[in-house]
Amino acid sequence: MAPSCPISTKRVDANMVRIISSQVALITLALVITGNAFLALLLLFDFTVRMSRRPDLSLFHLVAKEMVSRCKLTPKLCDESPKRFALGMGFFTSFLLVVLYLTGFYSIASAVAVLLLIAALLETVFDFCIGCKLYYAIQLIKGIYHK
């Protein structure tokens, strides 16, 4: 049985999430290869607008929406809260990447980018969300200690 979110009843389409994560993986791979800080800024912008619930400003969201429509994918609904937590982790990671690149810590930035790439690939290829697993672990710990 899949974990269920005790906080929110909102649902999101896992197809959209996986398509967006594939785009994050591609941009992050390009970032690792080139070291171009503009790509880190692109990731930060996209994570920021999606965190702000402005998907209409997210190029990744718009591309994913078009792909779902054209491929006529049946929605695969999942809990929103763990995905939003994972989105927040992506936002924080991309913010950290921008700071590291702008301050000249290229080696550390590359290591952080590889971690983001791994997380995005796990979501894309295996539907395995590291942020979601962490979210559920936090909820479990909160439940144990708040009794």
C-alpha positions in Angstrom: 0.0 0.0 0.0 1.4 3.4 -1.0 1.9 6.0 1.8 -0.9 8.5 2.1 -0.6 12.2 3.0 -2.2 13.1 6.3 -2.1 16.8 5.6 -3.5 17.5 2.2 -6.2 16.1 0.0 -4.8 17.8 -3.1 -3.5 15.5 -5.9 -1.1 16.0 -8.8 -0.5 14.0 -12.0 2.6 11.9 -11.6 3.0 11.9 -15.4 3.5 15.7 -15.3 6.0 15.3 -12.4 8.1 12.7 -14.2 8.2 14.7 -17.5 9.2 17.8 -15.5 11.9 15.9 -13.7 13.2 14.6 -17.0 13.6 18.2 -18.1 15.4 19.1 -14.8 17.7 16.1 -15.4 18.5 17.3 -18.9 19.3 20.8 -17.9 21.2 19.6 -14.8 23.3 17.3 -17.0 24.1 20.2 -19.3 25.0 22.2 -16.2 27.4 19.5 -15.0 29.0 19.2 -18.5 29.3 22.9 -19.3 29.5 24.6 -15.8 27.3 27.4 -17.3 25.8 29.3 -14.4 22.9 30.4 -16.6 21.6 26.9 -16.5 21.6 27.0 -12.7 19.6 30.3 -12.9 17.2 28.6 -15.3 16.6 25.8 -12.8 16.2 28.3 -10.0 13.7 30.4 -12.0 11.6 27.3 -12.9 11.6 25.9 -9.4 10.7 29.3 -8.0 7.7 29.8 -10.2 6.4 26.3 -9.6 7.0 26.8 -5.8 5.0 30.0 -6.1 2.1 28.1 -7.7 2.6 29.9 -11.0 2.9 27.0 -13.4 1.9 29.3 -16.3 5.3 30.9 -16.0 7.2 27.6 -15.9 8.7 26.4 -19.2 9.1 22.9 -17.8 5.4 22.8 -16.7 4.2 24.1 -20.1 6.3 21.6 -22.0 5.1 18.7 -19.7 1.5 19.8 -20.1 1.8 19.8 -23.9 3.5 16.4 -23.9 0.7 14.9 -21.7 -1.9 16.3 -24.0 -0.2 15.2 -27.2 0.5 11.7 -25.9 -3.0 11.5 -24.4 -1.6 10.2 -21.1 -4.2 9.1 -18.6 -3.6 11.0 -15.4 -1.9 9.1 -12.6 -2.8 11.0 -9.5 -0.6 11.1 -6.4 -0.5 13.1 -3.2 0.6 16.7 -3.7 2.3 17.3 -0.3 5.2 15.0 -0.7 5.8 16.3 -4.3 5.6 19.9 -3.0 8.2 19.0 -0.3 10.4 17.5 -3.1 9.8 20.7 -5.1 11.0 22.7 -2.2 14.2 20.6 -2.0 14.7 21.2 -5.7 14.3 24.9 -5.1 16.8 24.9 -2.3 19.3 22.9 -4.3 19.0 25.1 -7.3 19.4 28.2 -5.1 22.5 26.6 -3.6 23.8 25.9 -7.1 23.4 29.6 -8.1 25.1 30.8 -5.0 28.0 28.3 -5.4 28.5 29.1 -9.1 28.4 32.9 -8.5 30.9 32.7 -5.6 33.3 30.6 -7.5 32.9 27.3 -5.7 32.7 25.3 -8.9 33.7 21.9 -7.6 31.2 22.0 -4.8 28.6 23.3 -7.2 29.3 20.3 -9.6 28.9 17.9 -6.7 25.5 19.4 -5.7 24.4 19.4 -9.4 25.3 15.7 -9.6 23.1 15.0 -6.6 20.2 17.0 -8.2 20.8 15.0 -11.4 20.6 11.7 -9.5 17.4 12.7 -7.8 15.8 13.9 -11.1 16.8 10.7 -12.9 15.4 8.5 -10.1 12.1 10.2 -10.4 12.1 10.2 -14.2 13.3 6.6 -14.8 12.0 4.7 -11.7 9.2 6.9 -10.3 11.3 7.0 -7.1 11.1 10.4 -5.4 13.8 10.9 -2.8 12.1 14.1 -1.5 8.8 12.1 -1.1 10.5 9.4 0.9 12.1 12.0 3.2 8.7 13.7 3.6 7.1 10.4 4.7 9.9 9.7 7.1 9.4 13.2 8.6 5.7 12.6 8.9 6.3 9.3 10.6 8.8 10.8 13.1 6.4 13.7 13.8 3.6 11.1 14.4 5.8 9.1 16.8 6.9 12.1 18.8 3.7 14.1 18.9 1.5 11.4 20.7 
